[in-house]
Amino acid sequence: MVKKSMKQPTIEIKHLVKTYGMVTAVRDVSFTVGEGEIFGLIGPDGAGKTSIIRILVSLLHADSGEALVQGKSVDGAIAYVRAHVGYMPQRFSLYPDLTVEENIDFFGDLFAVPASLQKTRKEKLYDFSKLGPFKKRRAGALSGGMKQKLALSCMLMHEPKVVVLDEPTFGVDPVSREEFWNILKQLSANGTSILVTTAYMDEARLCDRVGLIFEGSLLAVDTPEHLVNTFPTPIYRLSGSAPHVLYEALAQTPLKNRISLFGDGVHILDTQGEGPEALRRQISDIDAPWDALEPIAAGMEDLFLSLMKE
């Protein structure tokens, strides 16, 4: 994905800190989202993603730091933020007994969209969400992916230029995930700024920039391509018929802090620049069968796991 030229940020997160009792959920986090940019906040459950989102949309107060939308501080412009930001939480509340069309109409009224505009906007939403053929179907009878597209459509009825989505593709099938991201790309191309959180590392490549977050700390911010292309450590994949057995065996060797389990095998970081032959000698005596050791290009998961261990 080609990096877009940065304009005035529409979202600014400045040194946010949020604690819950003795637990620090957000640790001095700062980043920006530009006009028409898709920014992905990527990390596992409990990383602090939802806390940042809720602070941004005025549902939580930060202990310190500041969140701004279109140059306005959230704390001092709550009404403005709620009127101009489209927010889709992890569990968006649709009305299961209402049809697709009735749900969209309800949110059009809720957002005070003039009746003269509702029909035009609704048809546009049907067009890019592909929900038109299902407009008379009750929301409770939709698939998970279709429910998410309906939730997004409802949120877009007032055409916000800033959209905030908290793990919108969680539990959604791969085809629906792809369709959902195609919608986000269309919105971005039309100038909408999008902040999206996800635990799926493969979705990082669909963003213009990403922030990798773990235990409340932002580990890195950049384009996905630059992050993986500048990964400094050679990586080797050790393949075998039972990767988990390989991993458990390697965990008993001096390589234990340099390995990660993947579906295709065990990835080994060559942090000391030993090269493949030296690595083969180290694994030659493990009590587990293996097939091959070969160099591979770093992926986003390799980068994240490396930063997390650091």
Secondary structure, 3 states (H helix, E strand, C coil): CCCCCCCCCCEEEEEEEEEECCEEEEEEEEEEECCCCEEEEECCCCCCHHHHHHHHCCCCCCCEEEEEECCEEHHHCHHHHHHHEEEECCCCCCCCCCEHHHHHHHHHHHCCCCHHHHHHHHHHHHHHHCCHHHCCCEHHHCCHHHHHHHHHHHHHHHCCCEEEEECCCCCCCHHHHHHHHHHHHHHHHCCCEEEEEECCHHHHHHCCEEEEEECCEEEEEECHHHHHHCCCCCEEEEECCCHHHHHHHHCCCCCHHHEEEECCEEEEECCCCCCHHHHHHHHCCCCCCCCEEEEECCCHHHHHHHHHHC
